[in-house]
Amino acid sequence: MKNSDVPRETMRRAVQVCGGLDALGDALNVSTSTLEKWLSGEEQPPLDTFTQAVGLVLEATTRRPPKAGPGDPTESSRKEKPH
């Protein structure tokens, strides 16, 4: 992912965790049309708003337990070893 894609992708993820454009707009105190410009890449969000969106995404992801994937070093610690 290019650095220029990070704000747009963060906003897309924030839409998901907030449950839609209207909810994210309310959380960030911006209009839906402004969000659409950020999501399309037409405009970049201001740094303070981008930081708020990052906070929303981080908050949502810290509430969920991480998914263990193949080769996940924490996976072995979750399984009981046979006696």
Phi and psi in degrees as a GROMACS rama.xvg file:
@    title "Ramachandran Plot"
@    xaxis  label "Phi"
@    yaxis  label "Psi"
@TYPE xy
-78.1787  151.049  LYS-2
-56.5372  -33.6293  ASN-3
-67.7104  -18.6973  SER-4
-85.6372  -16.0064  ASP-5
-59.9729  -49.2074  VAL-6
-59.8331  -43.6259  PRO-7
-63.9444  -45.2289  ARG-8
-67.7216  -34.6335  GLU-9
-64.1257  -42.2071  THR-10
-65.3458  -39.0546  MET-11
-61.8077  -43.2414  ARG-12
-66.6329  -38.4535  ARG-13
-64.1694  -36.7121  ALA-14
-59.961  -43.2029  VAL-15
-63.7577  -48.8091  GLN-16
-71.3035  -25.9886  VAL-17
-86.2931  -16.8637  CYS-18
92.332  25.4988  GLY-19
131.433  168.85  GLY-20
-61.9153  -44.383  LEU-21
-61.6077  -43.5647  ASP-22
-66.0336  -40.9097  ALA-23
-66.545  -41.6089  LEU-24
-57.7293  -41.7485  GLY-25
-64.9347  -42.7632  ASP-26
-65.2611  -35.705  ALA-27
-97.2365  -5.23845  LEU-28
60.1208  47.0705  ASN-29
-134.035  161.507  VAL-30
-78.7263  159.326  SER-31
-62.6729  -38.0039  THR-32
-64.8757  -34.8652  SER-33
-67.231  -44.005  THR-34
-59.326  -41.2409  LEU-35
-61.726  -37.1782  GLU-36
-65.511  -39.1911  LYS-37
-69.1247  -40.6891  TRP-38
-68.6991  -30.1311  LEU-39
-83.0268  -13.8752  SER-40
86.3985  2.9507  GLY-41
-64.1208  -36.7841  GLU-42
-135.459  159.025  GLU-43
-101.6  141.256  GLN-44
-70.1135  150.154  PRO-45
-60.9882  152.18  PRO-46
-56.2213  -43.2453  LEU-47
-65.3307  -35.9792  ASP-48
-72.2143  -40.664  THR-49
-59.4528  -42.6981  PHE-50
-62.4901  -40.0629  THR-51
-61.8571  -42.7784  GLN-52
-63.7985  -41.2939  ALA-53
-59.6139  -43.1743  VAL-54
-59.9158  -41.0763  GLY-55
-63.3055  -43.1441  LEU-56
-66.0302  -44.6713  VAL-57
-63.0596  -42.7096  LEU-58
-60.2286  -42.7344  GLU-59
-67.9043  -37.0428  ALA-60
-78.5276  -24.6661  THR-61
-78.7517  -16.7673  THR-62
-77.7681  -20.7721  ARG-63
-101.544  140.915  ARG-64
-67.1573  142.642  PRO-65
-66.4062  148.296  PRO-66
-81.9088  133.879  LYS-67
-86.8479  128.592  ALA-68
-109.25  174.366  GLY-69
-60.4311  133.54  PRO-70
79.6222  9.20395  GLY-71
-69.1095  120.852  ASP-72
-63.2905  -22.5608  PRO-73
-83.3493  -12.9492  THR-74
-62.7809  -41.8418  GLU-75
-66.4174  -29.171  SER-76
-75.7026  -15.94  SER-77
-85.239  -23.8405  ARG-78
-90.6173  142.652  LYS-79
-78.1633  139.307  GLU-80
-83.9329  143.014  LYS-81
-66.088  145.251  PRO-82
